[in-house]
Amino acid sequence: MDFIKLNNGIEIPRIGLGVFQTPNGTQTENAVLWALENGYRHIDTAMIYGNEASVGAAIAKSGVKRRDVFLTTKLWNDDIRRHRAKEAFEESLDRLGTDYVDLYLIHWPADGWQEAWEAMSELYEDRRVRAIGVSNFQIHHLEELAAISDVRPAVDQIESSPQFGNDEVIDYCGSHGIAVEAWSPLGGTGGSLLSDPVLAEIGAKYGKSAAQVVIRWHLQRGVIVLPKSTHEQRIRENIDVFDFELSAEDMAAVDALETGRRNGSDPDDFAF
Ligand code: A2P
């Protein structure tokens, strides 16, 4: 497993298991257990996913030491608006069954995120969390954050896939020392990206699947990837991507799948 160093010096594995829409209970427990058995050391959850308890249970059950797992969770919008950042953080820790998280993110730039950032900065200074960051922040949010706080976000977790590369935010983060994590990296649930023949053709050259080509494309763009799956075979496949490299020509062919259309919500226009 390959790592990236965040701007505060801590290391984050470049592939993490995403568990958005994976129901609390057996499905999440199995997905996390399979991931840990197959070499993943990075799990990305959120309060709003409703599965923190199963993520924590699976880590405990796996036999992998807590300190060897990079665990991320996120502060939900209602808790931002109600100024409950610290309470929400403690509640997440309780559900996860741990006394720290590796990365705590503001999930969306909801009203009041500036105050939430201050509270999270205190959690960071108190060493309750190894790094703090944001999610779904546009360049203007990141600029406002830099203007109001001395604490830099370690990460911006954003939608990115070959269909919606989100390159401007990635370039901005790259020049400001902020690591980028991609959500919906495979084009999301119900999407048609993985059945695009271009990806199958490229994959055939390397003996890899469409999903592995897409994951490799993200890695070669310097992005941390959070593919999700509830199937053991796919979970295994999605981390088996460190033994090949896409040529510049193949990278460009994947770039050309850009449609300019998001799968998910626009961070400048969301209502949840
Ligand atoms: P499933 O959980 O049934 O495996 P994203 O990570 O972009 O949000 O989208 C993940 C979607 O792609 C999920 O619906 C997941 O479904 C599916 N998926 C994940 N890994 C693979 C894979 N290696 N091959 C095909 N589909 C995959």
Residues whose N, C-alpha, C, O or C-beta is under 5 A from the ligand:
A	BS01	A2P	S184 P185 L186 G187 G188 T189 G190 A211 L226 P227 K228 S229 T230 H231 R234 E237
